Structure formats: C-alpha cells, structure tokens
Amino acid sequence: MKHISTVLFASLLSLGVNQAMAGSCDINYTRTACPGKEAISYKKCDGSQSCVKNATADSEESCRAKAVDACANDRLDITKSKVITATFNGKPVLNKGGKPDHCVDYAARDAEFNKCGG
C-alpha cells in the first residue's frame, strides 16, 4: 500500500511540474487588409485591425514557432499582410533576427503576402 501511495504521489508531482513548465504565449495579430476588404479581414479580430490571442507554450522557442505559424495567410485577396508579435510569460519573443515581427521568418511570406491584385 505504501508503494502505491508513493507512486501516486510521484505521478501527481510530475503532473504538477509539467503544468508548471507550460507558459502563456500571447500572439498579437495586426492585419493589413486589401483595399475595400477591411471588414472581412478584421473579422478574425472581432472587427479590429489588431488583437491578441492566447496560447500555451512549453518554452519561448515553442511560442516563437506558434507566432511564425500565425503568419499563414490563405485569404490572399482579403488580407494583404500581417505583423505578428508575441510574448512568452509577459516577456517579448523576438524573431531569429532579433526583431519583433515573426512574419519576417515565415517561409511562405512572398507567396502569401501582397497578393491583393491577383
């Protein structure tokens, strides 16, 4: 019985440690709409050009990866571009070049941004 209690305690302690390692990753979206498409482009931020969405990340690097992923733009004729910044546990997360905008590191940036005209 003592062994079972020890194992249970260790499991609960481990769970608590894992939860403590997870942090708050706040991703700030700022969209630039294609001309005349502001209402639909900004809809994802409840009508505002900018908003912050909260995520959970295990590390600053994980938060950085989430920020880069947030740059994806599949509405090429609606959203011209995005600027994505992030904080991890309240501390600014910079891109690989030491700047705030993570979309600079987004691999499909040239293919997905500035395509309003077709």
N, C-alpha and C positions, 0 to 999 in steps of 0.2 A: 504494500500500500504506500509506503514511504517513497518507493521508486516512482510510482505513478504520479504522486504529488510533485516530485522533483521534475519529472518530465513535463508535466502540465505547466508548472511554474516557468520552466525554461522556454517552453513554447510561447507562452503569453509574453514573457520578457522579450523574446525575439520579435514577436509581432509588434510590440511597442517600439522597439528600436527601428524596425523597418518603417513604421509610420513616422517616426521622428525624423528619418532621413529624407522623406518626401518634403518638398518645399513648394512655395507659392510662385508660380510663373505667370506674371501678368503681361499679356501681349497687347500692345497698343496699335490699333489699325488706323491709318489715315489714308483714305482713298481719294484719288483724283478721278472724277467721272469724265466720260466722253461728253462732248457738248450736247446739252439737252437731256442727258441721261442721269442727272443728279438724283432724282427721286428713287429710281430703281437701284442705282449704285450704292447709295447711302442706306438703303433699306436694311442691310445686314447690321447696321449700327443704329437701328430704330430711327432713321431719318437724319442722323448726324453724319458729318463727314468723318469724324473720329470717334473711337470708342475703345474701351479696354475690356478684354475678355480674360477670364481667369482660367488657368490650367494648373495641373500638378506636375511637377518635375522632380526627378531624383537628384539633379545636380544643375549647376549653371550651364554646363555643356548640353545637357538634355533640354533645358529651357531655350538655349540658343538654337538647337535643331528645330524645336517647335516654332520658333519665331521665323526661321527660314522657310519652313513648310507653309506658314501662314501667308507667304508671298504669292502662292499659287493663284493664278487668275484664269478662270475658264470662261469668263464673260468678256471676251476681248472687245466687243463692240459696245460695252456698257461701262466698264471700268478701265480707264486709261493706264493707271499705275497705282501702286501702293507704297507707303512707307511704313515699315513695321519696326517698332522698337519694343524692348522687353526689360522687365526687371525680374530678378530671382531673389525671393525673400527681401524685397524692397531695394535691392542693390542693382543699379543699371547693368545690363548684359550688353556688351559690345560685340560687333561682328568680328570676323577674323582679322580685319584691317584696323581694328580699334575704333571704329565709328559706330554711331547708334543704329543706323538703318541696315537691317538684316537683308533687305531685298537686294542689296549690292552683291551679296553672296549667292543669290538664288540662281541656279543653273539655267532655268528657262526664262530668265528676265527678258532677253532680247526677243524671244519668240512670243511672249505673252503680254508685254507692256508696249504702250504707244501704238496700238493697232486699231484705233477708232475708225479710221478711214477705210479699213478693209485689208 
